[in-house]
Amino acid sequence: MNRPRRDDRTVCRRRFLQFLAGSPLLALSGPAWLGDLLEAAETPGEVPGGSIITSPGEAINVFDLEAAAREKLPPAHFGYLSTGVDDDATLRANRAGFSKFQIRPRRLVDVANVDTSVELFGTTWKSPIVLAPAASQRAFHPDGEVAAARAAGAKGHLMILSTGATVSVEDVRAAHGGPIWFQLYPTDTWRIGQALVKRAEAAGCPVLVLTVDLPAGRNTETERRFARTDTRQCSGCHALGFPGYVRRKPMFDGLDVTGVGLFSPRLTWDAVRRLKHTTKMKLVLKGIETREDAELCLRHGVDGIIVSNHGGRAEESGRSTIECLPEIVDGVQRRIPILVDSGFRRGTDVFKALALGARAICIGRPYLWGLGAFGQPGVERALEILTREFELMMRHAGVTSLAKLDRSFIVDGRRT
Ligand SMILES: Cc1cc2nc3c(=O)[nH]c(=O)nc-3n(C[C@H](O)[C@H](O)[C@H](O)COP(=O)(O)O)c2cc1C
């Protein structure tokens, strides 16, 4: 029997999922994974007729890149990229949160020229859109972090490199061409964390980003469901447990990782103090979601904050980061720069966050979709699309530079 063509299979799968979703049995409390699969099946990027884009230039929005990445990547790797935790409720909340804030555009302003440049710790970047740290990028494309870095460097964007990168900090720094920041999982062993910090510093990273939102692992059910549908033998590339994890992670080369764990349940403000004394790099904390913790950042001499829930991949708080942002901005009172990530997919999302007081925003999945679909040109396309959308929104709102963006451009729909 002939197998249906891939395009036909996509359409059949979508229809089947739509049928299931419409079933009265599932209508009230359908399982979350059904919603996720349905959402994935309905992602734009399938041009009429059901085919997927075949070149980066065809992507109209970043979701088109998602569809192309889903088509190209092995299921287990796409599952790792897409997953949230538990019911993926925080993942969805991150998107829904943006609709709670509306934009107040101003008219009759000369917007022929708009300047999106932003200064972060003494370096001026062409754009406030930053590549968030993401581990294991060679799981998405053979060029991995090098492709992402070349794209970011070529287009004037900052990149933050993950501890779990599959290319070394030295090589990524060279591929980018400018100063990249290094994200630290300090592990549960100070000797290892210290070695990682020293190496990043020696490679010329001006900023260390300490991720604080994963003290105890996580429950990534969507990832596990996708992995079940993958027929390949994963242990050929990476084994379970920490030694298996670091096998293809060059930042750990030469380090004795016997008995070491990636996440540390004992990470406290003491570690922050210790890191401040260990390195000359600026210290930014990633994963802050409350005003209380933002104020503690100030008390501990932290130099910057990334408001983040790890793209809905850490705890299932159910709260979007765009909703966390205002209380943190109020607590910090402009004393240190605030960045924010999780769920940014549109130029209007970027506009809202900057108007609410963020200095810059980070994206994770959108550039990883581009990477998985097309390598460096795919990452460049994701950045182009978001930049074009953001600049368009600036023009529509009558804003000619980031310094002119403030809360007067936003209606907080949660209060009206
Ligand atoms: C595949 C993947 C790997 C990630 N790896 C890391 C990591 O190693 N360190 C880290 O701090 N955050 C990591 N993150 C979280 C991102 O830095 C960022 O917080 C998140 O992706 C932003 O949400 P978004 O994907 O909705 O844009 C990862 C995210 C993804 C999707």
The ligand as a MOL file (V3000), in Angstrom:
LIG
                    3D

  0  0  0     0  0            999 V3000
M  V30 BEGIN CTAB
M  V30 COUNTS 31 33 0 0 0
M  V30 BEGIN ATOM
M  V30 1 C 15.9960 24.1740 23.6870 0
M  V30 2 C 16.2000 25.1580 24.7990 0
M  V30 3 C 17.3380 25.0740 25.5820 0
M  V30 4 C 17.5440 25.9960 26.6150 0
M  V30 5 N 18.7090 25.9350 27.3370 0
M  V30 6 C 18.9330 26.8680 28.3020 0
M  V30 7 C 20.1700 26.8700 28.9970 0
M  V30 8 O 21.0540 26.0680 28.7570 0
M  V30 9 N 20.3320 27.8140 29.9550 0
M  V30 10 C 19.3700 28.7490 30.2460 0
M  V30 11 O 19.5660 29.5940 31.1200 0
M  V30 12 N 18.1980 28.7670 29.5800 0
M  V30 13 C 17.9630 27.8570 28.6090 0
M  V30 14 N 16.7990 27.8900 27.9110 0
M  V30 15 C 15.8170 28.9580 28.1910 0
M  V30 16 C 16.1040 30.1930 27.3170 0
M  V30 17 O 17.2890 30.8110 27.7090 0
M  V30 18 C 14.9840 31.2170 27.4270 0
M  V30 19 O 14.7680 31.5310 28.7840 0
M  V30 20 C 13.6670 30.7330 26.8150 0
M  V30 21 O 13.9090 29.9480 25.6790 0
M  V30 22 C 12.8330 31.9300 26.4210 0
M  V30 23 O 11.5670 31.5250 26.0070 0
M  V30 24 P 11.1380 31.3070 24.4810 0
M  V30 25 O 11.7700 30.0290 24.0310 0
M  V30 26 O 9.6560 31.2210 24.5860 0
M  V30 27 O 11.6260 32.4870 23.6980 0
M  V30 28 C 16.5790 26.9910 26.8700 0
M  V30 29 C 15.4380 27.0610 26.0720 0
M  V30 30 C 15.2530 26.1760 25.0370 0
M  V30 31 C 14.0150 26.2990 24.1790 0
M  V30 END ATOM
M  V30 BEGIN BOND
M  V30 1 1 1 2
M  V30 2 1 2 3
M  V30 3 2 2 30
M  V30 4 2 3 4
M  V30 5 1 4 5
M  V30 6 1 4 28
M  V30 7 2 5 6
M  V30 8 1 6 7
M  V30 9 1 6 13
M  V30 10 2 7 8
M  V30 11 1 7 9
M  V30 12 1 9 10
M  V30 13 2 10 11
M  V30 14 1 10 12
M  V30 15 2 12 13
M  V30 16 1 13 14
M  V30 17 1 14 15
M  V30 18 1 14 28
M  V30 19 1 15 16
M  V30 20 1 16 17
M  V30 21 1 16 18
M  V30 22 1 18 19
M  V30 23 1 18 20
M  V30 24 1 20 21
M  V30 25 1 20 22
M  V30 26 1 22 23
M  V30 27 1 23 24
M  V30 28 2 24 25
M  V30 29 1 24 26
M  V30 30 1 24 27
M  V30 31 2 28 29
M  V30 32 1 29 30
M  V30 33 1 30 31
M  V30 END BOND
M  V30 END CTAB
M  END
